[in-house]
Amino acid sequence: MTDFKNYNIPYEASPEYSKKTAYFSMEFAIHQPLKIYSGGLGFLSGSHLRSAYELKQNLIGIGILWKNGYYDQNRNQDQTMKAEWYEKTYSFLQDTGIKYQITIHSNPIWVKAYYLAPETFESAPLFLLSTDLPENDYLSQTITHRLYDSDTAAKIAQFILLGIGGAKLLDELNFNPEVYHLNEAHGVSSVFHLMRKFGSKEEVKKCLVFTTHTPEEAGNEKHDINLCEQMGYFNGYTIEEVRELTGMEGDLFNHSLAAFRFARKANGVSKLHGEVSRQMWKSYDNIPEITSITNSQNYTYWADKQLYHFMNEEDAGNFDERKRLLKKSALELVADQTGQLFDPDILTIVWARRFAGYKRPDLITRDFQRFEAMIKNSEKPIQIIWAGKPYPTDYGAISTFNQLIHLSKKYPNIAVCIGYELAQSKLLKQAADVWLNTPRVPREASGTSGMTAAMNGAINFSTYDGWICEFAEHGKNSFIVPVADYHNTGVSDQDAFDLENLYQVLENEIIPTFYEDKNAWRTTIQQGMKDVVENFESNRMAREYYEIMYKA
């Protein structure tokens, strides 16, 4: 029986990773059956916990058990997107028996802790908090219903639960971490619990580290400081005391700024993002040095091992056959969902990740004459698949998603899938010859979908942003859209520049190589597979967090 009142990880920690660490994250994408994630942040934290387990690090995860998950992406009668929320149940989670109270909006709220044991999905131990308890009133129960609830008060309550509730859970467990690691600023309310525990900001700073994922100042969460105070975010500290502790001015409480000012170390999630973050925050005082640890993904979970085997054996015939088999199988999912029956021998381009305006999912369609000519080319045909979840209230992104669905009705070689979660993500990477990534530079902090695409035999074709800047060698392991002068160029000019260059590379390099030089195509795939495992596998990332961020 696990002793949850004096908790230790249920395996012997490796000596170099013995420092006790608690990793706070709003979402974790551990495995398909556990639907408590929305996108990249969750994919990242899921791989981190998997690698922490493989390396036997003394690390536990602290998150929230979202009763309805993020949302279920379904279709309306006309095939357009429909967001729905359903109750999820998980028999594989253990009830720890731990139940305690926190205060939100002057009300005592009961919190229950559930446990994902390491052996269940081969991840570091994960504790998940829930307020969905009969002891709570209905409004309090709904705090843990929807990930990233669009209601402001609900979102602040969620932040309090993750931060103060998570820190209090660690006391209940008697785990006493030496490092509190905030993966994004959602859990920064924890510092107001730690202030009462340790007695001073200096003592809190000794044990707090912060990872930022946001490459622009406006993207950082801010809420009315008076509302935060009324809801109990500051754990009884007055607004005046909070201003003194955080240096916050004005009526908005900037969660990221507070995290920076309480952290002894901070990091961005790619080298470029580290540079962008240092530039972005340089005008603020009392900010720690912002280093960078590039996001990565877990080979054990994501990679197709057979592809790697045939590559290592230099067995070109079986390598090609394996990739074709993966494509054929994955394309059956697309046919089942959309009725579009794709050919595994045709060049297949996939754009799949969170739908957001800056990621420009529809960029390739914006020169429609050129797009249609490419789509209708029977000599060197292509197939395109889109998938991904917009935020359920991001109506601009939902509109783009629906426009692509209507477009797909006109052409048999265009498909738009719904339900982009872990399992589908892996299948679409297996379906892809080309993994298309089109964020507007420099707005992608890191991005990780292209890493796992490479692990499944797809070639990255991307704008020069995020992790790609550390990985890409054009024509050798990937294809790159040349960089626009984004510092001195307006958005429309940047988009036009990227669109023209995207087509230049597609028409003059990618499509001809796929159809005319199979050896060169295979060589590019395999170079990408090698490079991604050498430098962008999450064991490297988890190791660097201990070596760079967690050490005193």
N, C-alpha and C positions, 0 to 999 in steps of 0.2 A: 504493500500500500504506500502510495506517495504521501509523505508528510508535508502538507501544505502550510502548517504553522511554523515550520522551520525548513523552508524549502532550499534545496540545492539541486543543481542540474543532475539528472539521473545517469550520468556517465562521468568518467574521470576527465577533467579538462586537461588539455595539453599544457605543459609548463609555460610555453611562450604566450599562451592565451588564457592564463589563470585569473586575470583581473576581472572581477565581477562587473558585468555591464547589463544595463536595462535599456532596451531599444524601443522607443515610443514611436508609433506610426499610426496614422488615421486608418490606413488600409494595408492589408497583406494579401497578395495573390500567391498562396501556398500551393493550391491544387484546385482543379476545376470544381470538385464537389463543395468547396467552402467559398461561397460567393460573397465575400466581404471586401471587395475591391472595385475600383472604377477603371483604372488604367495604369499609366507608366509608374506612378509612385508606388502602387501596390505590386506591380511586376518586379520592381526593383527591390522592395523590402522582402518579397517572397524569396527571391534568389539569394538575398543576404542571409536570411534565416537558414536556407538550405546549405549554403556554404559554411555558415557558422557551425552547423551540425557536422558536416564532412570534416572540418578542421578541428572539431571538438573544442570549440571556444566556450568560455564560461559566460554565455550571453543568453538572455531571455527576451522575448518580444512582449510588448504591452500594446494591446489594441482594443477594439470595440467589436462586440458581436452584433452586427447589423441584422435585425430580424427580417427586413425586406431587402437586404442587400443594397446595391446601387439603384438599379431598376432592371426590369426585364424588357428587352427590346423586341417588340412584336410588330405586327403590321395591321394597318387599317384595311378596309375592304378593297381599296384601290392600290394596295401594296405599299403605301407610304408608311412612315414610321409611327409606331404607337408605343409610348412609355407606360409600363404597367408595373405595379408593385405587388408581390406575393410573399406571404409568410414562408420562411425557410426553416427547416428543422434539421438538426445534425446529431445523429445518435453517437457519432464517434467523438464528440466533445465530452469531457468529464466535468461533472459538477464538483467543484473543489470544496463545497460546503462553506466557503468563505462568503460572508455577507456583512456589509458595513454601511454606514451612512456618510453622505457628503451633503453640503448645503448648497442649493441652487435657488435663487430668488427668494431667500429667507425660508425656504421649505427644506426640511430634512428629506433626502432622497435615498432610498435603499439601492445599493449596488451589489450585484452578484458576480462572482468571478468563475469563468469556465476555463478549461485547460485543454490545449491540443498537445498531446504527448508526442515526444520526438519520433517514436517508432511509427506513428500513424501515417505520416507522409514524408518521413525523413527530413525533418526540419528541427531547428533549435526549439526549445520549449516556448509555447506561445500562450499567454493569458489574455482572455477576452472578457471585457466588462459589459454587463447588461443592466438596464433599469427596467426591463420589461417584466415586472414582478407584480403579483397581486397586492403586495403591501403598498405599492405606489398608486397615486391617482393616475387617470388615463393620460393626462398631459405629460406627466413625468415618465410614464412608460414609453411614450413616443420618442423620447430623446434618442433611443437606440434603434429606432425603426428604419430610418433612411440615411444612408451615407451621403454627406454633403447636402443636408436638408436645405432647401432654398429659403426657409424662414429664418430671419436674422437671429431672433431670440433662441430658436432651436439650435442653430449652428453654434452660438456662444455656449449654450448648455453642453453641447457635444465636446467643445474645446475644454470646458471645465472638467467634464467627466474623464477625458483622456489624460489631462494634465494633473489636476489635483486628485482625481479618482485613481489614476494610475500610480501616482507617487504614494498615495495612501495604501494601495494594494501591496506595494513593496514592503511597507511597514507590517502589514498583516501577515505577509509571507515570511517576515524576518529575513529577507534576502539581502538587504543592506548593500546595494551596489556601490562600487567605487567610481563608476562612470554612469551618468544619466545621458543617454544619446537621444536628442530630439531629431527625428527624421522629418524635416519641415517644421514649421512653427506652431502647428495645431495644438501641441501639448505644452506650450510655454507657461500655462497657468501653474504647472508643477512647481515653478520657482517660488511661488507664494506659499506653497506647502513646505518646500525645503527651507525657506527663510525661517519659518517657525520651528522647523526641526533642527537646523544648524545654527540659527541665531544671528547670522550676518550674511551680507551679500558676498563677502570675500570667501566665506566657507562654501557657499553654494557654487561660486565660480570654479572652485577647485575640482568639482566633480561633473560639471556640465559641459557638453559639447553639442554643436548645432550644425546640421546639414541643411543648406538652403537649396531649393530647386527652382527658384523663380528668377528669370534673367532680366526682369524689368521692375522698376520700383513700383509702378502702378499695380502690378500683379500681386503684390503682397497684401494679405488680409489686414483690413483696418476696420475697427468698429467704434461706435460712440463710447467714449471712456466712462460716461455717466451710466449708460446701459450696462456696460461690463461690471461696474461697481455695484449697481443694483442687483445684478444677477449672481454676485458672489465670486466673480472671476478672481478678485484680488484677495480672497480668503481672509477678509476682515481688515485688510490694510485700507486706509483712507486714500482718496484720490491724491491728496497732497503727498502722502508717503509714497505712493506709486510713482508720482512725478519725480520725486527725489531719487527713488531707486532706479528708475528707467531713463530719466532725462527726457521723458515724453513731454511735448509741448502741444498746445491746441486741444481740440475736443475729440480727436481720434486717437485710439490706442492701436499702434502698429505692432502686431504680434511678432513679426520678423525682427524689427528693431529691438524689441524687448529681449528676444532670444539672443541676438548678437551681443547685447550689453550684459547679459548674465553668463555668457559662454566664455570659457577660457580659450577655446579653439573653435574655429568654424571652417567649413569647406563648401566649395561649389562642387558640381558633379561632372565636370569635364574641365580640361585645361582652359578652353575658351571661356567657359562659364565662370571659372575662377577669375580670369582677367576682367570679364564683364562685371562680376560682383564687386571686385575691388574698386573698379571705376565708379560703379553705381552707389557704393556706400562711403566713398572717400570723404565726402563733405560732412559726415556724421562723426562726432567724437566718441571715444570709449568703445570703439569697435575692435575686436581682436583681429589678428592677422587672418585673412581668408585664404586658405590654401585650396587645393583641389584633389579630389579622388574621383576618377572617372567611373561612372556607373558601369556595371557589367551584369552579365546574366549567367545562370548556372548551366554548365555543360551537361551534367548528369541528367537534369530534367528536360532540357530543351533539344539537345543535339540528336540527330539520327546517327546512331552508332555504326550502322551498316555502311552508310556513305563514307564515314571516316575510315572504316576498315578497308574498303575497296580503294580509297585514295592512298592509304598507307601501303597497301599491297601493290600499288601502281597498276591496278586492274581496271583499265579504261572501259572495257566492255561491260563488266558488271556494275561499274560506277554509273555509267549512262543508263543501264537497265534499271538500276535501283531508283535513280531520280525519276525516270519515266513512270515506274510503278507507284512511287509516292504521289506524283502528279495525278495519275489516273484515279487513284483512290480518293484523293482530296477533292478532285473535280466532281466526283459523285455527290459530295455534300452540296456543292454549288448547284448541281442539277436538281437535287432533291428540294432545295430551298427555292430556287428561282425558275426552274424549267429550262434554263440555258445549258445545253449539253455541249461542253467544251472538249476539244481534242488535245490529248496530252502531247502531241507532236508539234503543236503550234506555240509560238512564243507567247508566254502568259505573263502579263504585268499585273502586279497586285499593289494596291494602295490600301493599307489597313492599319488603323490606330485610332486614337480618339479624334473625332471630328471637331475641329476648331478652326476659326477663321484664319489664324496666322499659319496654320499648317497647310492651307490651300489645297484641300482634297480635289477640287475641280480644276486646278490650274491647267492640266493637260487639255481640257475641253474648251478653253477660252478662245483659242483660235479655231473656230468650229470648222471652217473650210478645210484647214490642214488636218484637223482631228478626223473628220469624216473621210477624207481621202485615205488616211492611214487605216481606219477601221474597215474600209471597203476594199483595201488592197488584197487581191486574191493570190498574187504571186508570192508575197511575203506577208502572210496574214498575222494578225495579233489578236489576243484576247485580253480583256481588262476586267479585273474584279475589284470592287470597293467593299470595304466593311469598316465598322467602327461605331462607337457610341458617342454622340454629342452629349453634353450636359443636358438633362431633360428640360431645362428652361432656357437653353441657348437656341433661341428660335432662328437666328441667322444660320447656325450650323445645321439645324434640323431642316431648314429650307434647302440648303445645299444638298443634304442627304436625299431629300425627296426629289429634287431636280434630277439627280443622277438616277434615281429609280425610274422616273418618267423617261429619261434618255434610254435606259436599258430595255424598255419595252419596244423600242424602235429597231434595235440591233441584236441579232442572236449571239454576238460575241462580246456583249457587255453584261455584267451581272453585278448586283448589289446585294450582299448578304446581311442578315441581321444576327444579333446574338454574339457579337465579337467578345469572347471571353477566352480563358487560357487554352482550352481544347481546340477551339476554332482557330485561334491565333497560330498554334503549331501546324494545323492542317493547311492553312492558307500560305504559310511559309514553305511548306512542302509542295504546294501547288505552284508556287511562284518560280519563274525563271528570273524575273526582274522584280526587286522589291523597291518600289518607287516612294521617295520621301521628299516632300517639297515645302518644308517650313521656310518662312520668310526670315532670312538671316538678319540679326543674330538672336532670334527669339526662342530657339530650341536650346534649353539648358544642357541637355545631354541627348535624350532619345535613346532607346535601347532595342526597339523592335528590329532594327537592321542587324543587330548582333545575332539574334536567334534566327533571323532569316538566313544569314550566312551559315549558321550551324546546320541548316537543312538544305543546303545546296542552291540557294538563291543569290544572285548578284545584286549588290546595293547600287542603286542609281539615285543620287541625292544632291540636294543643294549642300553647300559647304558650311555645315553648322554642327554644333554639339560635338559628340564623340567622333563623328565622321572626320573632323579635322585631324584627329590623331591616328586614324585608321587608313584613310583613303590614299591609294596610288592609282590615279586614273588610268584605265586600260590594263592594269595589272591585277588588282583585287576588287575593283569597283569601277563605276563611272560617275563622274562629278559634273554638275552644272557649274560652269565658271562663275566666279564671284562678282556680283554687282558691287558698285561703290555705294554700299548701303548707308554710309555716313553722310553722303552728300546727295542722296537720291530720294525723291518722294516715293511713296508706296506704289503708286500706279506705274511709275517709270521702272521701279525695281521689278515689279511683276511682269511688265512687258519684256524687260531684259532677260529675266529668268525663263519666260515662256519661249522666247526665240531660241535661247541656247539649249533648253531642254529638247526642243525639236531637232536642232542641229546634231546633238549627240545621239538621239534616238535614230534619226534617219540615216546618218552617215557612219555611225559606229556600232550601236547596239544591234539593230535589226540586221544589217549585213553580216556581222560576225556570227550571230546565232544561226543564220541560214547558210552561210558560205564557208565557215571555218569552225567546225565542231571541236577541233583540237584546241584552238585558241580560246573558245568559249569555256571548255572544260578546265583549261589551265587557269583562267580567271576565277572560275567558281572555286577551285581547289586552293588557290592562293588566298582567297577571302576566308575560306574555312580554316586554313592554318593560322592566318594572322589574327582572326577573331579569338581563337582559343588561346593563343600565346599572350594576348594583351587585354582581352575584354571578357575574361571568364571570371565569375564572381568569387572564386577562391582568392584570386589576386586582390580583388577589392576588399573582401572581408579581412584579409591579412593586413592590408594597408591601413584599415581603420584602427587596428590594434597598434600598428607600428607608428602611425602618424598622429592619430587623433586621441587615442585612449591613454597613451603613455603620458606620464606627468611632465 
